């Protein structure tokens, strides 16, 4: 996944690779439409990373939007619905 590659590059100190909100947005939207068993977990993981960047690292451009949050949460709800 492109987002994972960009995160690795940024983590390694490569300042030429931009990590953007759009990368997270596209990844969450893609996972929210996936039929795989791990899709809800992937959505949750990406939402948590996005929230961490915004809240703890003070990257204001990574503030989760209502649309992204709802996409991720709808997929996560499906995970818990099958457990009931």
Beta strands, then each sheet from edge to edge (+ up, - down):
end
